[in-house]
Amino acid sequence: IEFKNKEGNASGKKVYVQLKSGDSYLRTRKKDDTEIFQIKNDRLIDYWQSHNYPVMLVIRNSNDEIRWMNITDYLTVQARKTKAIEFSGEDFTSLNVERLRKELYPDI
């Protein structure tokens, strides 16, 4: 997603999205009901962390609910390689996209 500047032109500022669709991508951990996204390929972690812009994990379930979270930030905080992401996604809406733009790029 490339954000536009105040004049409506491409800003060069962006986020990448990793799209996943279906109920099989998230499981619920029994001990605390936390949703978990299992990383099946270690190469993905390196790939996501290699980008110059944030990577957002976007998951759509069978109820057509679409949520997203910043996995670049998550993996940075973990400070190690992990096989499971605690998915704390928020609704993927235009308001949340705009909020993220203002948070990441307040100058555009």
C-alpha positions in Angstrom: 0.0 0.0 0.0 1.5 3.3 -1.1 0.2 6.3 0.7 -0.6 9.6 -1.0 0.6 13.0 0.2 -1.7 15.9 1.1 -1.8 16.9 -2.6 -3.0 13.4 -3.6 0.3 12.3 -5.2 2.2 9.1 -4.5 4.5 9.8 -1.5 6.9 6.9 -1.8 5.9 5.9 1.8 4.3 2.5 2.0 3.6 -0.7 4.0 3.8 -4.2 2.6 0.9 -6.6 3.2 1.1 -10.4 3.6 -2.4 -11.6 2.7 -3.8 -14.9 4.1 -7.3 -16.1 3.6 -9.1 -18.9 5.5 -9.6 -20.2 9.0 -6.6 -22.5 8.9 -4.1 -19.7 9.4 -5.1 -18.9 13.0 -5.4 -21.3 15.9 -6.5 -20.5 19.5 -4.1 -21.4 22.3 -6.0 -23.2 24.9 -4.3 -21.8 28.0 -5.2 -18.2 27.3 -7.4 -18.1 24.2 -4.7 -16.1 22.3 -4.9 -16.4 18.5 -1.7 -17.8 17.0 -0.4 -17.5 13.5 2.1 -20.4 12.9 5.1 -19.6 10.7 5.7 -22.7 8.7 8.8 -21.4 6.7 11.7 -19.8 8.4 12.5 -17.9 5.2 9.4 -15.8 5.7 10.8 -14.3 8.9 14.0 -13.2 7.1 11.9 -12.0 4.1 9.6 -9.9 6.2 12.4 -8.4 8.2 14.4 -7.5 5.1 12.0 -4.9 3.8 12.6 -1.2 4.2 9.0 -0.6 5.0 6.7 -2.3 7.7 5.0 -5.6 6.8 1.4 -6.0 7.8 -0.1 -9.5 8.2 -3.6 -9.4 6.9 -5.9 -12.4 7.7 -9.4 -12.9 6.3 -11.6 -15.6 7.9 -14.6 -17.5 6.6 -16.9 -14.9 8.2 -15.4 -12.2 5.9 -13.7 -10.6 8.9 -10.4 -9.0 7.9 -7.9 -8.0 10.5 -4.3 -6.9 10.3 -1.2 -6.3 12.5 2.3 -5.0 12.1 4.5 -8.1 12.0 7.7 -6.1 11.5 7.2 -4.5 14.9 6.2 -7.8 16.5 9.3 -9.6 15.2 11.5 -6.7 16.3 10.1 -6.8 19.8 10.7 -10.6 20.0 14.4 -9.9 19.2 14.6 -13.5 18.1 13.3 -15.9 15.5 9.9 -17.2 16.4 7.7 -19.9 14.9 4.5 -18.4 16.2 3.0 -14.9 16.2 0.5 -14.0 18.8 -2.0 -12.4 16.4 -3.5 -9.3 17.9 -4.9 -7.9 14.7 -7.3 -5.0 14.5 -10.0 -4.6 11.9 -8.7 -3.8 8.4 -10.8 -0.7 7.7 -10.1 2.6 5.9 -10.0 4.4 9.3 -7.3 2.0 10.6 -5.3 2.4 7.4 -5.4 6.1 7.8 -4.5 5.9 11.5 -1.5 3.7 10.6 -0.4 6.2 7.9 -0.5 9.1 10.4 1.4 7.0 13.0 4.1 5.8 10.6 4.4 8.9 8.4 3.1 12.0 10.2 4.9 14.3 7.7 2.8 13.3 4.6 
